[in-house]
Amino acid sequence: MKFVPETLSKYGISSEIVDARRLAEIVSRLEDAPNTIILMAQDVAPDTVWTGEPSSPIQLWIEAGGTIIWTGDWEFYYVGFSNYTMVHRPYIENVIFGMITVTAFADNTEVKPTELGRRIMPSFESYRTDRPAYASIAETFECEIYGTSDDGIYAEPILIKVGEGAVVKICMTGGRVDFTTRATLICEFILNRIFNMGGVKIERPFPTIPIVIGVAITTTAIALIVYFMRRR
């Protein structure tokens, strides 16, 4: 929450940290979807935008051209409520993709960069993920694969086209990947893929982001960062 907005602001990219109510306002403006990115940091999406149905506001927003970057754990797995409870219904995590399973239970799977991944995220060397996509989904979806497992079965980071928009999975590892690495790859993706800045590499060392921030994100289920940007 601290490092990503501060880093992007150095490149003239504005951002806003929002709650669930504000997020609902943002995704309701479908005409702005192609110029907006939402970053989600867990496996819970608030009920103001996600009901587990294809008519959910966040799904309509993605299909209209919005890009959602997901990190932490399985995308759209839970619906979260303002009383800090959450629910999971069978297959809810697949609704956003049209009921096709794109994500795998693959705990502690190492992924290494593809040639495209090295260009988009120069700091990407390898990391271990728990919820990568199946590389075979490229037969069904238009994808950009930035990393794969040695056996070629799993893909992450990955961009998956959904309608006119996309779901991007980066570091789907719960708390296993340190915040510095996670934030670095997300920033480099935004700078080099969305803004086409030509291989910007975020240099270390960074300020340490306390672990309690990550706990707060998980607990509240509504801590989200929204990026407004013009695509180039």
C-alpha positions in Angstrom: 0.0 0.0 0.0 2.9 2.3 0.7 5.5 1.4 -1.9 3.5 0.9 -5.0 1.7 4.3 -5.1 5.0 6.1 -4.1 6.9 4.4 -6.9 4.3 5.0 -9.6 4.0 8.6 -8.6 7.7 9.1 -9.5 6.6 8.3 -13.1 3.6 10.6 -13.1 1.0 7.9 -12.5 -1.7 8.9 -10.1 -3.4 6.4 -7.7 -6.0 6.2 -5.1 -6.4 3.8 -2.1 -10.1 3.1 -1.8 -12.7 1.3 0.4 -15.4 -1.0 -0.9 -17.9 1.8 -1.3 -15.6 3.9 -3.4 -14.6 0.9 -5.4 -18.3 0.4 -6.4 -18.4 3.9 -7.6 -15.4 3.4 -9.8 -16.5 0.1 -11.4 -19.9 1.6 -12.1 -18.4 3.9 -14.7 -18.0 1.5 -17.5 -16.9 4.2 -19.9 -13.8 4.7 -17.8 -12.9 1.0 -17.6 -10.3 1.0 -20.4 -8.3 3.7 -18.6 -8.4 2.2 -15.1 -6.4 -0.5 -13.3 -7.5 -2.1 -10.0 -5.0 -3.9 -7.9 -6.4 -6.5 -5.4 -4.2 -8.0 -2.7 -6.0 -11.1 -1.5 -8.6 -13.7 -2.4 -11.5 -11.7 -1.2 -13.5 -9.1 -3.2 -16.1 -7.0 -1.5 -19.8 -7.6 -2.0 -20.2 -4.0 -3.3 -18.6 -5.2 -6.6 -18.6 -9.0 -6.5 -21.6 -11.3 -5.9 -20.3 -14.4 -7.6 -22.6 -13.9 -10.5 -21.7 -13.0 -14.2 -23.8 -9.8 -13.7 -21.4 -8.6 -10.9 -20.3 -5.0 -11.3 -16.6 -6.0 -11.4 -17.2 -8.5 -14.1 -19.1 -6.0 -16.3 -16.2 -3.5 -15.7 -13.6 -6.0 -16.8 -15.5 -7.0 -19.9 -15.9 -3.3 -20.7 -12.1 -2.9 -20.8 -10.9 -2.7 -17.3 -7.6 -4.4 -16.1 -7.5 -6.0 -12.7 -4.1 -7.1 -11.2 -4.5 -9.8 -8.6 -1.9 -10.8 -6.1 -1.9 -12.8 -2.9 -4.3 -15.8 -3.4 -7.0 -17.2 -5.6 -8.8 -14.5 -7.5 -12.5 -14.0 -6.8 -12.6 -16.9 -4.4 -14.6 -15.2 -1.7 -17.3 -12.5 -1.4 -16.4 -10.3 1.5 -18.8 -8.3 3.7 -18.5 -5.1 5.8 -18.8 -7.2 9.0 -15.5 -8.9 8.0 -17.1 -12.2 7.1 -16.7 -13.9 3.8 -18.4 -16.7 1.8 -17.3 -19.1 -0.9 -19.7 -20.9 -3.1 -18.8 -23.9 -5.4 -17.1 -22.7 -8.6 -17.5 -19.0 -7.7 -13.8 -18.5 -8.6 -14.4 -19.6 -12.2 -17.4 -17.3 -13.0 -15.3 -14.4 -14.1 -13.8 -16.6 -16.8 -17.1 -18.2 -17.9 -16.9 -21.3 -15.6 -13.6 -22.5 -17.0 -11.0 -23.5 -14.4 -7.9 -21.4 -15.1 -6.2 -21.7 -11.6 -4.5 -24.7 -10.1 -3.8 -25.9 -6.6 -0.1 -26.1 -7.1 1.5 -25.2 -3.7 5.2 -24.1 -3.8 5.6 -24.3 -7.6 8.6 -22.4 -8.9 8.0 -20.2 -11.9 10.8 -18.6 -14.0 10.5 -15.8 -16.6 9.8 -16.3 -20.2 11.5 -14.0 -22.7 8.4 -11.8 -22.6 8.5 -11.8 -18.8 12.1 -10.7 -18.7 11.2 -7.7 -20.9 8.1 -6.7 -19.0 9.5 -7.4 -15.5 13.3 -7.1 -15.6 13.5 -7.9 -11.8 11.7 -11.2 -12.3 14.1 -14.1 -11.6 11.9 -16.7 -10.1 9.5 -17.2 -7.2 7.3 -19.9 -5.8 3.6 -19.7 -6.3 0.6 -21.5 -4.9 -2.2 -20.6 -7.3 -0.7 -20.3 -10.8 -2.8 -20.6 -14.0 -2.7 -23.7 -16.1 -0.5 -22.9 -19.2 -3.0 -24.8 -21.3 -5.6 -22.1 -20.9 -3.8 -20.3 -23.7 -5.7 -22.7 -26.0 -8.9 -21.1 -24.8 -8.1 -17.6 -23.8 -5.9 -14.9 -25.4 -3.0 -14.7 -22.9 0.4 -13.2 -22.3 2.5 -15.6 -20.3 5.4 -14.0 -18.4 6.6 -17.0 -16.4 6.3 -20.8 -16.4 7.2 -23.8 -14.4 10.0 -26.0 -15.6 7.6 -28.7 -16.8 5.5 -26.1 -18.7 2.3 -27.0 -16.9 1.8 -23.8 -14.9 2.0 -20.1 -15.9 2.5 -17.1 -13.8 2.7 -14.1 -14.0 0.1 -14.1 -16.7 -2.4 -11.8 -18.3 -5.7 -13.4 -19.3 -8.0 -11.5 -21.6 -11.7 -11.3 -20.5 -13.9 -9.5 -22.9 -12.3 -6.2 -23.7 -10.3 -6.2 -20.4 -7.9 -8.5 -18.6 -7.2 -10.3 -15.3 -3.4 -10.3 -14.4 -2.1 -12.8 -11.9 1.2 -11.8 -10.2 2.7 -13.6 -7.1 -0.4 -15.7 -6.2 1.4 -16.8 -3.1 -0.4 -15.7 0.0 2.3 -14.2 2.2 5.1 -16.5 0.9 6.7 -13.9 -1.4 8.1 -10.8 0.4 6.4 -7.5 -0.1 9.5 -6.0 -1.8 9.5 -8.6 -4.6 5.7 -8.5 -5.0 5.6 -4.7 -5.2 8.6 -4.6 -7.6 7.0 -6.9 -10.1 3.6 -5.1 -10.0 5.2 -1.7 -10.5 7.4 -3.0 -13.4 4.3 -4.6 -15.1 2.4 -1.3 -14.9 5.3 0.8 -16.1 6.5 -1.5 -18.9 3.3 -3.3 -20.1 0.6 -0.7 -19.5 2.7 2.4 -20.1 5.2 0.8 -22.5 8.2 2.5 -20.8 10.7 0.1 -22.4 12.0 -2.1 -19.7 12.2 0.1 -16.6 13.8 -1.8 -13.7 13.0 -0.8 -10.1 16.3 -0.6 -8.3 16.8 -2.0 -4.8 17.0 -1.5 -1.8 13.5 -0.3 -1.0 12.0 0.9 2.3 10.8 -2.1 4.2 7.0 -2.5 4.2 6.0 -3.8 7.7 4.3 -7.2 7.8 1.3 -5.7 9.7 0.2 -3.9 6.5 -0.3 -7.2 4.8 -2.2 -8.5 7.8 -4.5 -5.5 7.7 -5.2 -6.0 4.0 -6.2 -9.6 4.7 -8.4 -8.7 7.7 -10.4 -5.9 6.3 -11.0 -7.5 2.9 -11.6 -4.1 1.3 -8.1 -2.5 1.2 -7.7 -1.9 -2.5 -5.5 0.3 -4.7 -7.0 1.8 -7.8 -4.8 3.2 -10.6 -6.2 5.6 -13.1 -4.1 5.8 -16.3 -4.2 6.4 -20.0 -3.1 3.5 -22.0 -0.5 4.2 -24.6 
